[in-house]
Amino acid sequence: MGLLGDFFKQSSVNSVDVDLTNGTVTETDGITFSSIKEADAKKIVALNSGINLIGNSISTLPIYLYKRDKKGERIKVDDYRNYLLNASPNNTTTAMNLKYNIVKNLILKGNGYIYIKKDNLGTINRLEYIDYNDMNVEKVKYNDGTIGYEYKFKDNSEMDIVAQHYEVINLIKDNKDSGSYQGTGILETGQELINIAKEESRFSLTSLVGVNIKGFLYSASKLSDAAKKNLKESWKKFYTGSDKTATPLLEEGLEFKQLNLKPAEIELIKSKEFTIKQIASLLNIPFSYLVDSASSYNNSSEEALRFLTVTLNPYIRLIEENFNKYLLTEIEKQQGYFFEFKAEELLRMTIKEQMEYFDTAVKGGLITRAEARRKLNYPYLEGTDILQIPSNMMILKDGVIRLVSNESVDNNLVTQNTKGGE
């Protein structure tokens, strides 16, 4: 029958495969998935929403420097690095943008880079986000035989920088081995799924705004050269011409036989829902966070806890460990300093849940009413800073169970004072 341009493919049974979605013929001997670029991945709504959800959740969390005292209590430290990490890491970037971008690169590409700039005294004066595509990493061997890495990039002032491994925070996600400086992002691990989601979006678009028909042209006899030429020109006009409503003429007994089903027949919506579930699994987030109809107000607290512990916690811990490693001096590490995100905001309860929680905490003797009011942003009231102890509490001493009473408390105080005097 012969080859008719880019639209037709010779078959052994006088038939031609036609794909009107892109003007090409689908190969049937195998399917390969192309590499995904960040720009293409961000066009997939569910995927982009999931990345933004994770990135924005972490970027809005404050992170502070703490130190543990002799009793093991955590004490917040007043330190200039708190300002860098929560307000202004440098002259051109906010802390929220810095944290969002390193998380985004971790998700997509497996690495997130921060350049640590110090003054002549060794004090950190700025932190700069370096895009994954602008970073070149080389393995080097030092004179003492140890292995390290050199990072080459342009800083925010467009200066060429060659930095040592201790001058760059390289956050690594899913590296192939513990010594590798390269991580693995979803652009690689989710390549097949993202390609499928991309094609689903394209299929939906062509179904709405254009022709979406696959099939073949069948002829009981061999076509003449004139028929081939007329068919090719007619079909080309139909698909690429300015008049998209034109109808190609089928000559000499040609018949068009459609292969693909209509979107409604293949239940495209259910197919896309399944893909969104797969995207949620790829990002390790609850499916209900990507689809409003799947959410339940009855289990919102449980979902928030799962989102924090399962989805965000790996990124949070990774960032904390890297900040501890690169932003603290060796002396500070030995003295028990550490960075920690304040993640309580992610578990913010409803008013009803808050009231029930603090009511139980106050009646159980865990906190005072003044502390509960302060956490609820209520003004202080005189006389509310007394810790209440339930009257039915009991103590076990010398194998005997006794009720807590004023008499037993007073006796304990007398005994302690007497021993102290001795």
Secondary structure per residue as TSV (DSSP state, phi and psi in degrees):
chain	resnum	aa	ss	phi	psi
A	1	M	-	360.0	-30.9
A	2	G	-	95.1	159.8
A	3	L	-	-91.4	128.1
A	4	L	-	-110.2	86.2
A	5	G	T	62.7	-153.5
A	6	D	T	-85.1	-1.6
A	7	F	T	-96.3	-12.3
A	8	F	-	-128.8	154.6
A	9	K	-	-136.0	127.5
A	10	Q	-	-64.4	136.7
A	11	S	-	-125.1	160.5
A	12	S	T	-78.5	-4.1
A	13	V	T	-125.6	41.8
A	14	N	S	51.9	42.1
A	15	S	E	-131.0	156.7
A	16	V	E	-129.5	125.6
A	17	D	E	-77.6	134.4
A	18	V	E	-129.5	130.1
A	19	D	E	-124.5	105.6
A	20	L	T	-83.0	-3.5
A	21	T	T	-74.0	-33.3
A	22	N	T	-142.3	7.2
A	23	G	S	76.1	15.3
A	24	T	S	-125.2	169.7
A	25	V	-	-103.6	132.0
A	26	T	-	-72.8	128.4
A	27	E	-	-75.2	139.1
A	28	T	S	-106.1	-1.0
A	29	D	S	-91.7	9.2
A	30	G	-	154.4	156.1
A	31	I	-	-119.2	128.8
A	32	T	-	-118.8	145.8
A	33	F	-	-106.1	130.8
A	34	S	-	-78.9	158.6
A	35	S	-	-65.1	143.9
A	36	I	-	-101.9	130.4
A	37	K	-	-91.7	156.5
A	38	E	H	-58.5	-40.9
A	39	A	H	-61.9	-38.4
A	40	D	H	-69.6	-40.4
A	41	A	H	-63.3	-36.9
A	42	K	H	-71.6	-15.2
A	43	K	T	-77.5	-15.8
A	44	I	S	-82.8	111.0
A	45	V	H	-58.0	-48.3
A	46	A	H	-62.7	-42.1
A	47	L	H	-66.0	-46.1
A	48	N	H	-64.1	-37.7
A	49	S	H	-63.9	-41.7
A	50	G	H	-64.9	-42.2
A	51	I	H	-63.5	-44.1
A	52	N	H	-64.1	-37.3
A	53	L	H	-60.9	-47.6
A	54	I	H	-68.3	-48.1
A	55	G	H	-62.7	-45.2
A	56	N	H	-68.8	-35.9
A	57	S	H	-61.8	-43.8
A	58	I	H	-76.7	-37.8
A	59	S	H	-66.6	-24.3
A	60	T	T	-88.2	-6.7
A	61	L	S	-82.5	130.5
A	62	P	-	-74.6	148.3
A	63	I	E	-129.5	129.3
A	64	Y	E	-126.3	161.7
A	65	L	E	-89.9	131.5
A	66	Y	E	-126.4	166.4
A	67	K	E	-146.1	142.2
A	68	R	E	-94.7	133.7
A	69	D	-	-83.9	-172.2
A	70	K	T	-64.3	-26.1
A	71	K	T	-86.7	-2.3
A	72	G	-	87.9	4.1
A	73	E	-	-74.8	142.8
A	74	R	E	-85.8	125.7
A	75	I	E	-122.1	127.3
A	76	K	E	-71.5	133.9
A	77	V	-	-101.5	133.4
A	78	D	-	-79.9	104.0
A	79	D	-	-141.8	147.0
A	80	Y	H	-63.7	-24.5
A	81	R	H	-69.0	-24.0
A	82	N	H	-61.7	-37.4
A	83	Y	H	-68.4	-42.0
A	84	L	H	-61.8	-40.3
A	85	L	H	-85.8	-14.7
A	86	N	H	-124.9	-5.1
A	87	A	T	-134.2	-72.2
A	88	S	-	-137.3	96.6
A	89	P	S	-71.4	-23.8
A	90	N	S	-159.4	-173.7
A	91	N	S	-74.4	-17.6
A	92	T	S	-119.1	-3.6
A	93	T	-	-133.6	143.4
A	94	T	-	-88.6	160.0
A	95	A	H	-63.7	-35.4
A	96	M	H	-63.5	-43.5
A	97	N	H	-64.4	-39.6
A	98	L	H	-60.0	-49.8
A	99	K	H	-67.9	-38.6
A	100	Y	H	-62.1	-45.8
A	101	N	H	-68.9	-35.7
A	102	I	H	-70.1	-34.7
A	103	V	H	-68.7	-42.3
A	104	K	H	-59.3	-44.7
A	105	N	H	-67.8	-33.8
A	106	L	H	-61.3	-44.6
A	107	I	H	-66.8	-50.0
A	108	L	H	-75.9	-41.5
A	109	K	H	-122.9	-9.8
A	110	G	S	91.7	-2.4
A	111	N	E	-140.2	145.7
A	112	G	E	-136.4	132.6
A	113	Y	E	-118.0	137.0
A	114	I	E	-132.3	125.1
A	115	Y	E	-88.9	127.0
A	116	I	E	-97.8	112.1
A	117	K	E	-102.9	125.1
A	118	K	E	-117.1	157.0
A	119	D	-	-86.4	-173.4
A	120	N	T	-66.2	-21.0
A	121	L	T	-91.0	-0.1
A	122	G	S	87.2	10.6
A	123	T	-	-88.5	132.1
A	124	I	E	-69.1	121.9
A	125	N	E	-112.8	-11.7
A	126	R	E	-164.0	155.8
A	127	L	E	-124.7	127.4
A	128	E	E	-120.3	130.8
A	129	Y	E	-75.6	131.9
A	130	I	E	-116.8	124.8
A	131	D	-	-65.8	146.1
A	132	Y	G	-55.8	-41.8
A	133	N	G	-72.0	-16.0
A	134	D	G	-97.1	0.8
A	135	M	-	-105.0	132.7
A	136	N	E	-119.2	127.2
A	137	V	E	-117.3	133.0
A	138	E	E	-129.2	138.3
A	139	K	E	-81.2	134.1
A	140	V	E	-129.1	154.4
A	141	K	E	-116.2	123.0
A	142	Y	-	-85.2	170.6
A	143	N	T	-61.5	-28.7
A	144	D	T	-84.7	4.5
A	145	G	S	92.3	-6.4
A	146	T	-	-79.2	157.2
A	147	I	E	-105.6	137.7
A	148	G	E	-144.2	-169.2
A	149	Y	E	-134.0	144.7
A	150	E	E	-110.6	137.0
A	151	Y	E	-113.0	123.5
A	152	K	E	-115.3	128.4
A	153	F	E	-167.2	176.3
A	154	K	E	-105.5	132.9
A	155	D	-	-81.8	-173.1
A	156	N	T	-64.3	-21.4
A	157	S	T	-94.8	13.5
A	158	E	-	66.6	21.9
A	159	M	-	-88.2	140.5
A	160	D	E	-73.1	124.8
A	161	I	E	-118.6	134.9
A	162	V	E	-117.8	105.7
A	163	A	E	-110.7	148.7
A	164	Q	E	-84.1	168.7
A	165	H	G	-62.6	-26.7
A	166	Y	G	-83.2	-3.3
A	167	E	G	-100.5	-3.7
A	168	V	E	-131.3	128.3
A	169	I	E	-85.4	112.5
A	170	N	E	-106.5	97.5
A	171	L	E	-79.2	126.2
A	172	I	E	-121.3	127.8
A	173	K	S	-115.7	127.9
A	174	D	S	56.9	49.4
A	175	N	-	-74.6	154.6
A	176	K	S	-68.6	-30.8
A	177	D	S	-147.7	166.7
A	178	S	T	-65.1	-21.4
A	179	G	T	-95.9	-1.0
A	180	S	-	-82.6	140.3
A	181	Y	S	-91.2	-2.9
A	182	Q	-	-105.5	129.6
A	183	G	-	-96.8	-175.4
A	184	T	-	-131.3	121.3
A	185	G	-	-102.8	177.4
A	186	I	H	-72.8	-17.2
A	187	L	H	-62.6	-22.9
A	188	E	H	-99.1	-51.5
A	189	T	H	-71.0	-26.6
A	190	G	T	-108.7	23.8
A	191	Q	H	-57.1	-45.3
A	192	E	H	-64.5	-47.1
A	193	L	H	-63.5	-42.3
A	194	I	H	-66.5	-37.2
A	195	N	H	-63.4	-40.8
A	196	I	H	-63.7	-45.4
A	197	A	H	-62.1	-37.4
A	198	K	H	-63.8	-43.8
A	199	E	H	-69.8	-34.2
A	200	E	H	-62.2	-42.5
A	201	S	H	-64.2	-41.0
A	202	R	H	-65.8	-40.8
A	203	F	H	-63.5	-42.7
A	204	S	H	-62.7	-40.8
A	205	L	H	-64.9	-47.0
A	206	T	H	-67.2	-27.3
A	207	S	H	-68.3	-30.1
A	208	L	H	-90.8	-37.3
A	209	V	H	-112.3	-5.4
A	210	G	S	-157.0	-163.2
A	211	V	-	-85.2	140.4
A	212	N	-	-141.5	78.0
A	213	I	-	-130.7	132.6
A	214	K	E	-117.8	141.9
A	215	G	E	179.2	-163.6
A	216	F	E	-144.1	155.7
A	217	L	E	-98.5	129.9
A	218	Y	E	-117.1	136.9
A	219	S	-	-135.0	134.8
A	220	A	S	-73.5	-19.5
A	221	S	S	-133.4	168.6
A	222	K	-	-70.4	137.5
A	223	L	-	-78.3	147.0
A	224	S	-	-78.1	163.9
A	225	D	H	-61.9	-39.4
A	226	A	H	-63.7	-40.4
A	227	A	H	-66.1	-40.2
A	228	K	H	-60.7	-44.6
A	229	K	H	-64.9	-45.8
A	230	N	H	-63.4	-40.1
A	231	L	H	-64.6	-43.0
A	232	K	H	-63.3	-45.8
A	233	E	H	-66.6	-39.1
A	234	S	H	-65.2	-44.4
A	235	W	H	-69.8	-35.4
A	236	K	H	-65.6	-40.5
A	237	K	H	-65.1	-39.5
A	238	F	H	-62.1	-40.2
A	239	Y	H	-94.2	-36.3
A	240	T	H	-111.8	-9.2
A	241	G	S	-75.1	173.0
A	242	S	S	-70.6	-26.8
A	243	D	-	-96.3	91.1
A	244	K	T	-74.4	-5.5
A	245	T	T	-94.8	1.1
A	246	A	-	-63.5	151.7
A	247	T	-	-114.3	125.4
A	248	P	-	-70.1	145.9
A	249	L	-	-92.8	131.0
A	250	L	-	-103.1	111.8
A	251	E	-	-99.3	163.8
A	252	E	T	50.8	44.9
A	253	G	T	78.6	11.7
A	254	L	-	-65.5	142.2
A	255	E	E	-127.9	138.4
A	256	F	E	-97.1	125.2
A	257	K	E	-118.1	117.2
A	258	Q	E	-75.4	140.0
A	259	L	-	-103.1	-47.0
A	260	N	S	-83.1	155.8
A	261	L	-	-87.1	163.1
A	262	K	-	-73.7	156.2
A	263	P	T	-52.4	-41.3
A	264	A	T	-64.5	-33.4
A	265	E	T	-74.4	-29.2
A	266	I	T	-97.1	8.8
A	267	E	T	52.7	61.6
A	268	L	H	-58.8	-36.3
A	269	I	H	-62.7	-43.7
A	270	K	H	-65.4	-36.1
A	271	S	H	-63.1	-42.8
A	272	K	H	-68.2	-34.9
A	273	E	H	-63.5	-40.6
A	274	F	H	-63.4	-39.9
A	275	T	H	-64.6	-39.8
A	276	I	H	-63.2	-38.0
A	277	K	H	-61.7	-39.9
A	278	Q	H	-66.7	-37.8
A	279	I	H	-64.9	-40.9
A	280	A	H	-60.8	-40.1
A	281	S	H	-66.8	-39.8
A	282	L	H	-61.3	-40.5
A	283	L	H	-87.2	-7.9
A	284	N	T	62.7	44.5
A	285	I	-	-124.3	156.0
A	286	P	-	-60.5	136.9
A	287	F	G	-57.5	-36.0
A	288	S	G	-64.3	-20.1
A	289	Y	G	-74.6	-17.0
A	290	L	T	-103.2	-19.5
A	291	V	-	-128.8	113.2
A	292	D	G	-60.6	-36.0
A	293	S	G	-66.8	-17.4
A	294	A	G	-92.5	-4.5
A	295	S	-	-80.0	156.8
A	296	S	-	-136.1	124.3
A	297	Y	G	-69.2	-19.6
A	298	N	G	-71.6	-28.0
A	299	N	G	-118.6	26.0
A	300	S	H	-62.0	-38.9
A	301	S	H	-65.7	-42.0
A	302	E	H	-65.4	-38.9
A	303	E	H	-66.9	-39.7
A	304	A	H	-63.4	-40.7
A	305	L	H	-65.7	-41.0
A	306	R	H	-66.2	-40.4
A	307	F	I	-60.9	-40.1
A	308	L	I	-70.1	-50.5
A	309	T	I	-75.9	-38.2
A	310	V	I	-92.2	-42.8
A	311	T	I	-88.0	-54.2
A	312	L	I	-84.9	-32.2
A	313	N	H	-57.3	-41.1
A	314	P	H	-59.4	-39.5
A	315	Y	H	-69.8	-41.6
A	316	I	H	-61.2	-48.0
A	317	R	H	-64.8	-38.5
A	318	L	H	-62.7	-44.3
A	319	I	H	-67.1	-43.5
A	320	E	H	-60.0	-46.2
A	321	E	H	-63.6	-39.1
A	322	N	H	-69.7	-38.5
A	323	F	H	-65.0	-40.4
A	324	N	H	-62.5	-37.4
A	325	K	H	-73.6	-40.6
A	326	Y	H	-106.2	-19.7
A	327	L	S	-104.4	-1.9
A	328	L	S	-112.2	145.6
A	329	T	-	-77.3	164.2
A	330	E	H	-63.2	-35.4
A	331	I	H	-65.1	-43.0
A	332	E	H	-62.9	-38.4
A	333	K	H	-62.5	-42.4
A	334	Q	H	-67.9	-28.6
A	335	Q	T	-85.4	0.8
A	336	G	T	90.1	22.1
A	337	Y	E	-78.8	149.1
A	338	F	E	-162.3	153.2
A	339	F	E	-96.5	144.9
A	340	E	E	-151.6	134.6
A	341	F	E	-72.1	146.7
A	342	K	-	-99.5	96.7
A	343	A	-	-97.6	7.3
A	344	E	G	-61.4	-29.1
A	345	E	G	-61.0	-29.6
A	346	L	G	-71.1	-19.2
A	347	L	G	-106.9	24.5
A	348	R	-	-59.6	128.4
A	349	M	-	-92.6	167.0
A	350	T	-	-70.4	165.6
A	351	I	H	-57.6	-43.3
A	352	K	H	-62.2	-43.9
A	353	E	H	-65.8	-38.5
A	354	Q	H	-63.8	-45.1
A	355	M	H	-62.7	-43.2
A	356	E	H	-64.8	-40.2
A	357	Y	H	-64.2	-50.1
A	358	F	H	-71.4	-31.6
A	359	D	H	-62.3	-43.4
A	360	T	H	-66.6	-41.7
A	361	A	H	-65.1	-39.0
A	362	V	H	-70.3	-47.5
A	363	K	H	-67.3	-25.7
A	364	G	T	-85.3	-2.0
A	365	G	T	80.3	16.3
A	366	L	S	-81.9	-38.5
A	367	I	S	-139.0	163.8
A	368	T	-	-87.9	166.0
A	369	R	H	-64.3	-33.2
A	370	A	H	-63.0	-41.9
A	371	E	H	-65.5	-40.2
A	372	A	H	-64.2	-42.6
A	373	R	H	-65.0	-37.3
A	374	R	H	-65.2	-40.8
A	375	K	H	-67.5	-26.8
A	376	L	T	-91.1	5.2
A	377	N	T	62.8	33.6
A	378	Y	-	-95.0	151.4
A	379	P	-	-68.6	154.0
A	380	Y	-	-70.9	139.2
A	381	L	-	-118.6	134.3
A	382	E	T	-59.0	132.3
A	383	G	T	91.1	3.2
A	384	T	-	-97.1	2.8
A	385	D	-	-97.1	32.3
A	386	I	-	-105.7	129.0
A	387	L	-	-77.3	120.4
A	388	Q	-	-90.7	133.8
A	389	I	-	-111.3	127.5
A	390	P	-	-56.3	137.5
A	391	S	T	-71.8	-18.2
A	392	N	T	-98.0	14.7
A	393	M	-	-72.5	149.2
A	394	M	E	-128.8	157.7
A	395	I	E	-125.2	151.6
A	396	L	E	-111.8	119.5
A	397	K	E	-145.3	127.9
A	398	D	T	55.4	36.5
A	399	G	T	77.1	6.2
A	400	V	E	-117.3	132.3
A	401	I	E	-92.1	125.3
A	402	R	E	-128.9	149.9
A	403	L	E	-73.8	145.5
A	404	V	-	-73.3	126.1
A	405	S	-	-140.6	167.7
A	406	N	H	-60.1	-37.0
A	407	E	H	-64.8	-44.8
A	408	S	H	-67.8	-37.3
A	409	V	H	-65.8	-44.3
A	410	D	H	-63.0	-41.5
A	411	N	H	-62.2	-39.9
A	412	N	H	-63.5	-39.7
A	413	L	H	-66.6	-41.0
A	414	V	H	-63.2	-45.1
A	415	T	H	-60.4	-43.8
A	416	Q	H	-65.3	-41.5
A	417	N	H	-65.5	-38.4
A	418	T	H	-64.8	-45.2
A	419	K	H	-63.0	-36.8
A	420	G	H	-66.8	-36.4
A	421	G	H	-69.7	-34.7
A	422	E	-	-63.8	360.0
